[in-house]
Amino acid sequence: MNDFSLSSKNDIIHNQQHILKRVKYLLKNMNACSDIGNERTKQEDSVLLLEHINNPNFRLLAVADGMGGLLLGGKASNLTLFEMIKWFKRLPLSYYHNESKILAELGIKLHEIDLLVRKICGEGGTTLALAIVCEKNTLFVNIGDSRIYVHKGTYFEQISIDHSSSFDLYLKGQIIDKDDIRFHRRNHLINSRLGGLKKLLKIENIVLYNSEYDSTILVTDGISDCLPDNQLKSLVDNFENDIQLSEIIVDQAMKFNSTNIDLDLSEYYDKIVGGKDNATAAIFSKNMIFERNRRL
């Protein structure tokens, strides 16, 4: 267990995640892993697992995928999660029972972060996929093309919408199979973000009863571009209770190659090579076996 860190918070505060090729974090019922990938020389992803100081059941987990290079994208994703740490720490404990107040304040905070990132990071911007676990409900926020999945029994679904040109084509029926989005040549073009020279912020809010899912999986596109949904579902089905699930997902994304069999090569790439990008996964699972494995 010594290869896990218990404090992604400290690494965000001290901007350490972008120095390392791989980080792994563990808190009760939560784990996360981020890897620089096989082809990138810079780490622009950031990841956070957080418990409220006055209630460990009041949780926040988030992934952010920066864009613009290490000095810009990495700075933008780290700054965004640093601001989320400060914001979450100050939330009154009573908000654990009142999600509507969180949603109202979170919207304001995200617009403040957008302005801050644009002021400090220049062209740098970042996506954000975030979950806040409260007493009865979980609040999800998505900005950009990082993804949020939920799992319960045989049910496994992406509940967020990619803010990207290719996902828009899928919603319009111009891309038939959702898995083909990964191959589309415009898949990297996103239409919502925090930061950047031009304001491009669209916030997607989702609220689910906690009873509606057993686990939630947040991933950057270094995972979702390399692993089709059925492959990701298979990993979650088989390892949902494993404290190393996030690392298992990242490892699979590092080595899983995909081939385009019958799509038009003028619009789609012919293959996707595993580990082509920074890859990050953060997971909250109610059924995760934690104490027993920590003693191993």
Secondary structure by P-SEA (a helix, b strand, c coil): cccccccaaaaaaacccccccbbbbbccccccccccccccccccbbbbbbcccccccccccbbbbbccccccaaaaaaaaaaaaaaaaaaccccccccaaaaaaaaaaaaaaaaaaaaaccccccbbbbbbbbcccbbbbbbccccbbbbbcccccccccccccaaaaaaaacccccccccccccccccccccccccccbbbbbbbbbccccccbbbbbcccccccccaaaaaaaaaccccccaaaaaaaaaaacbbbbbcccccccccccccccccbbbbbbccccccccccccc
